[in-house]
């Protein structure tokens, strides 16, 4: 009796028989931190999947992805848990984040629909992390409230919406309405995502091609409008060669496809350096990160100069001129666009770029994957 009592005494973490203290296990991260932690995992997977995104985003990926996660239903996870809408167990969060970081392009396609798909895409690593509690037909305001594989159908404009199951065929307003392996086509129907080598109808990175694919226009007589091609295979044109993003003819890394003076011919030219001359009409953007190509006297069809992106209140021509935390639009009651702070949830908006969440729904800034009552 006495020995058993003695064995249980002493400071927490102390080793047996007075040995060295053992480290206490760290508590799992709080649910309100999951969105921020998920950003880096998603970026790692995106940059591994797509040469295009790697070239465009690079080190700036987190600033591009964060609005979709932090200002989305994942950012409201703690609130949804407290209301009994979502069950959460953070003990396996590290394994889940590692699985997301190593996601394939097809797995990213499913996650991009909704993070309510986490457990379905990675059942072993993420299956126990979180689960919606609202059954099909129940009232909801967020996709992650719904029992998997359901989503919250608020696309008719009503809020709350109803939890519904994705469909294998039929019309759609959003990819989350389509079953696994299907995408919402530009024509508004659930269709299979096209794989490498399959014919596609649009130029550039067509919505019907799987993430990481580029729709390259067919050149031979009788060829389809385009063929889904891994975007690692389209960055091939050397300096001085003609290029055409619409046809999938992109320049080697370190070059940009730029229009010449007058905007008549596209060719591959070296990227501009900080403060140096640049091409306003180029793909990808010609200037270093945090800079934009300020048009010269000839406007967008002439040479410009790489300059720091503009701060709040300064006149702008398009979003690329403003800092990444700002958008370009007319101020309230005004007409001439200036760089403005992005708008919080619930405020009136006219386009996605005006919102912190990058989601303007029914004229109001709305969290990604949610509706506002």
C-alpha positions in Angstrom: 0.0 0.0 0.0 2.7 2.4 1.1 4.9 1.6 -1.9 2.1 2.2 -4.3 1.4 5.6 -2.8 5.0 6.5 -2.9 5.3 5.6 -6.6 2.6 8.0 -7.4 4.0 11.0 -5.6 6.6 13.5 -6.7 6.6 16.3 -9.4 4.8 15.7 -12.7 7.2 14.4 -15.3 9.7 13.0 -12.8 11.3 9.7 -13.8 10.9 6.4 -11.8 12.9 6.2 -8.5 13.8 9.9 -8.7 15.4 9.7 -12.1 15.6 12.5 -14.6 12.4 14.3 -15.5 10.7 13.2 -18.7 9.4 15.9 -21.1 5.7 16.4 -20.9 3.8 16.0 -24.2 2.9 19.3 -25.9 -0.8 20.0 -26.1 -2.4 19.9 -29.6 -2.7 23.2 -31.3 -5.9 25.1 -30.7 -8.5 24.8 -33.6 -8.4 28.5 -34.3 -4.7 28.1 -35.3 -5.4 25.3 -37.9 -6.1 27.7 -40.8 -2.8 29.5 -40.4 -0.8 26.3 -40.1 -2.6 24.8 -43.1 -1.4 27.7 -45.3 2.2 26.5 -45.5 1.2 22.9 -46.2 -1.1 23.9 -49.0 1.6 26.1 -50.5 4.1 23.3 -50.4 1.7 21.0 -52.3 0.7 23.7 -54.8 4.3 24.6 -55.7 5.2 20.9 -56.1 2.1 20.3 -58.3 2.2 23.2 -60.7 5.2 24.8 -62.4 2.9 27.7 -63.3 2.0 28.5 -59.6 5.6 28.0 -58.6 6.7 30.6 -61.2 4.0 33.1 -60.3 3.7 32.7 -56.5 7.1 31.4 -55.4 8.0 32.7 -52.0 4.8 34.8 -52.1 2.5 31.8 -52.1 1.4 32.2 -48.4 0.1 35.7 -49.0 -1.9 34.4 -52.0 -3.3 31.4 -50.2 -3.9 32.8 -46.7 -7.1 34.7 -47.5 -8.8 31.6 -48.8 -8.1 29.7 -45.5 -7.9 32.2 -42.7 -10.9 34.1 -44.1 -12.8 30.9 -44.8 -14.7 28.3 -42.8 -11.4 26.9 -41.4 -10.8 30.3 -39.8 -14.2 30.0 -38.0 -13.5 26.5 -36.8 -13.3 27.3 -33.0 -16.7 29.0 -33.2 -18.3 26.1 -35.1 -16.9 23.7 -32.5 -18.3 25.7 -29.6 -21.8 25.6 -31.3 -21.6 21.8 -31.8 -21.5 22.1 -35.6 -18.0 20.4 -35.9 -16.2 17.8 -33.8 -12.5 18.3 -33.5 -9.5 16.3 -32.2 -6.2 18.1 -32.6 -4.0 15.2 -31.5 -3.2 14.2 -35.0 -2.9 17.6 -36.6 0.8 17.3 -37.4 0.3 14.1 -39.4 -2.6 15.6 -41.3 -0.6 18.8 -42.2 2.3 16.6 -43.4 -0.1 14.6 -45.6 -1.5 17.9 -47.1 2.0 19.1 -47.8 2.7 16.0 -49.8 -0.7 16.0 -51.7 -0.9 15.1 -55.4 -2.5 17.4 -57.9 -5.7 15.3 -57.9 -5.8 15.4 -54.0 -5.4 19.2 -54.1 -8.3 19.4 -56.6 -10.6 17.7 -54.0 -9.3 19.9 -51.1 -9.8 23.0 -53.2 -13.6 22.2 -53.2 -13.8 22.3 -49.4 -11.7 21.3 -46.4 -14.7 19.2 -45.3 -13.1 16.7 -47.7 -9.9 16.4 -45.6 -10.9 13.1 -44.0 -12.1 11.6 -47.3 -8.9 12.6 -49.2 -6.5 11.5 -46.4 -8.5 9.0 -44.2 -5.5 7.7 -42.3 -3.9 11.0 -41.5 -6.8 13.4 -41.3 -9.8 11.2 -40.8 -10.1 11.9 -37.0 -9.1 15.6 -37.2 -12.6 17.1 -37.6 -16.1 16.1 -38.6 -19.3 18.0 -39.3 -22.3 17.0 -37.3 -25.2 18.3 -39.5 -26.9 15.6 -41.5 -28.1 15.9 -45.1 -31.1 18.2 -45.2 -30.1 20.0 -42.0 -29.6 23.8 -41.8 -26.0 25.0 -42.2 -23.9 28.1 -42.8 -20.5 26.4 -43.7 -19.4 23.4 -45.7 -17.4 21.9 -42.8 -20.6 21.7 -40.7 -22.0 19.0 -42.9 -21.4 15.2 -42.4 -18.9 14.1 -45.0 -19.2 14.0 -48.0 -21.8 16.7 -47.8 -21.6 20.4 -48.4 -23.7 23.4 -47.4 -25.9 24.3 -50.3 -26.4 28.1 -50.1 -25.9 28.8 -53.7 -29.5 29.9 -54.4 -28.9 32.9 -52.1 -30.6 31.6 -48.9 -28.8 31.5 -45.6 -28.8 29.2 -43.7 -28.6 26.7 -46.5 -29.1 23.0 -46.4 -26.5 20.2 -46.2 -26.6 18.3 -49.5 -24.6 15.5 -51.1 -22.4 16.2 -54.2 -23.8 14.9 -57.5 -22.2 12.7 -60.2 -24.0 14.5 -63.0 -26.0 17.6 -63.6 -25.7 21.4 -63.1 -23.4 23.2 -60.7 -22.6 26.7 -59.4 -19.5 25.6 -57.5 -17.0 22.7 -57.7 -18.0 21.6 -54.1 -21.4 20.4 -55.6 -19.6 17.8 -57.8 -18.6 14.3 -56.6 -15.0 13.2 -56.3 -13.1 13.3 -59.6 -15.5 15.8 -61.1 -15.1 19.5 -61.7 -17.7 22.3 -62.4 -17.2 23.2 -66.0 -17.4 26.7 -67.4 -20.8 25.7 -68.8 -22.0 24.9 -65.3 -22.1 21.1 -65.3 -20.3 18.5 -63.3 -17.8 16.8 -65.7 -14.7 14.7 -65.2 -11.4 16.6 -64.7 -9.4 16.0 -67.9 -6.1 14.2 -67.5 -2.8 14.7 -69.4 -3.2 13.9 -73.1 -7.0 14.4 -73.2 -8.5 17.0 -75.5 -9.6 20.3 -74.0 -11.5 23.3 -75.3 -10.0 26.4 -73.7 -6.6 28.1 -73.9 -4.2 28.6 -70.9 -4.9 26.6 -67.7 -8.4 25.5 -68.7 -10.8 24.7 -65.9 -11.5 21.3 -67.3 -7.9 20.2 -67.2 -6.6 18.8 -63.9 -4.6 21.1 -61.7 -1.0 21.2 -62.9 -2.1 20.8 -66.6 -2.1 23.4 -69.4 -4.5 23.3 -72.4 -2.1 23.5 -75.3 -3.7 24.3 -78.6 -3.4 21.6 -81.3 -1.4 22.7 -84.3 -2.0 19.8 -86.8 -4.9 19.7 -89.2 -7.9 18.1 -87.5 -6.3 18.4 -84.1 -8.6 19.2 -81.1 -8.8 22.8 -79.9 -6.2 21.8 -77.2 -4.6 18.9 -75.3 -4.1 18.9 -71.5 -0.4 19.0 -71.0 1.7 19.0 -67.8 2.6 22.6 -67.3 6.2 21.5 -66.6 6.4 20.8 -70.4 5.3 24.2 -71.7 8.1 26.4 -70.3 10.4 25.7 -73.2 10.8 28.7 -75.5 14.4 30.3 -75.4 15.2 34.0 -75.4 14.1 35.8 -78.5 11.6 33.1 -79.6 7.9 33.8 -80.2 5.6 32.8 -77.4 1.9 32.6 -76.8 0.4 31.8 -73.3 -3.0 31.0 -75.0 -1.3 28.3 -77.1 0.8 26.9 -74.2 4.1 28.2 -75.6 5.7 29.8 -72.6 9.3 30.9 -72.0 12.1 29.2 -70.2 12.4 30.0 -66.4 13.9 33.4 -65.9 12.2 34.8 -69.0 8.8 36.4 -69.6 6.5 36.4 -72.6 6.2 40.1 -73.4 4.6 42.3 -76.0 6.9 44.6 -78.0 6.4 48.3 -78.3 3.0 48.7 -79.9 1.8 45.3 -78.5 2.0 43.6 -81.8 4.5 40.7 -81.2 5.0 38.4 -78.2 8.5 37.1 -77.6 10.7 35.8 -74.7 12.8 38.4 -73.0 14.7 38.4 -69.7 12.9 39.4 -66.5 13.5 43.0 -65.4 15.5 43.9 -62.4 14.4 46.2 -59.5 14.0 49.8 -60.8 14.8 48.8 -64.4 12.9 49.0 -67.6 10.1 46.5 -68.0 7.3 45.3 -70.2 3.8 46.1 -68.9 2.2 43.4 -71.1 4.0 40.3 -70.0 3.4 36.8 -68.6 4.4 36.1 -65.9 4.7 39.6 -64.5 8.0 41.1 -65.5 9.1 42.8 -62.2 10.5 41.4 -58.9 8.1 40.7 -56.1 6.6 43.7 -54.3 7.1 45.8 -57.5 5.0 46.4 -60.6 5.6 47.7 -64.1 4.6 51.3 -64.0 3.6 52.3 -67.6 5.7 54.9 -69.4 4.6 57.7 -71.7 3.2 55.2 -74.3 1.0 53.5 -71.7 0.7 49.7 -71.5 2.0 49.2 -75.1 5.3 50.8 -74.4 8.2 50.2 -71.9 7.6 50.9 -68.3 9.8 50.9 -65.1 9.7 48.5 -62.2 8.6 50.5 -59.2 7.4 49.7 -55.6 3.7 48.8 -55.4 1.5 51.6 -54.4 0.1 52.3 -50.9 -3.4 53.2 -49.8 -5.0 56.3 -51.4 -2.8 56.4 -54.5 -4.3 56.4 -58.0 -4.1 53.0 -59.7 -5.0 51.4 -63.1 -5.2 47.8 -62.0 -4.7 45.5 -59.0 -1.1 44.7 -59.9 -0.1 48.3 -59.1 -1.3 48.1 -55.4 0.3 46.4 -52.4 -0.9 42.8 -51.9 -3.0 43.8 -48.9 -4.9 46.4 -51.0 -7.2 46.4 -54.0 -7.7 48.9 -56.9 -11.2 50.4 -57.0 -13.1 53.7 -56.7 -13.6 55.1 -53.2 -17.1 55.4 -51.8 -18.9 58.2 -53.7 -15.9 58.5 -56.2 -15.2 57.4 -59.7 -11.4 57.3 -60.1 -9.8 54.1 -58.8 -7.3 54.2 -55.9 -5.5 51.6 -53.9 -7.9 50.7 -51.0 -7.9 48.5 -47.9 -9.7 45.2 -48.5 -13.1 45.0 -47.0 -14.1 42.9 -43.9 -16.9 40.3 -43.9 -20.4 41.7 -44.2 -19.4 44.9 -46.0 -20.9 45.8 -49.4 -18.7 44.8 -52.4 -18.9 44.5 -56.1 -16.1 42.0 -56.9 -14.0 39.3 -55.1 -10.8 41.3 -55.0 -12.3 43.9 -52.8 -12.8 41.5 -49.9 -10.3 40.2 -47.4 -11.9 36.8 -48.1 -11.6 37.2 -51.9 -15.3 36.2 -52.0 -18.0 38.7 -52.8 -21.4 36.9 -52.6 -24.7 38.5 -53.1 -23.1 42.0 -52.8 -21.4 41.3 -49.4 -17.9 40.2 -48.5 -18.4 36.6 -47.3 -16.0 34.0 -45.8 -14.9 31.3 -48.2 -17.1 28.2 -47.8 -19.7 30.0 -45.8 -22.8 32.2 -46.1 -23.9 35.1 -44.0 -27.3 35.1 -42.3 
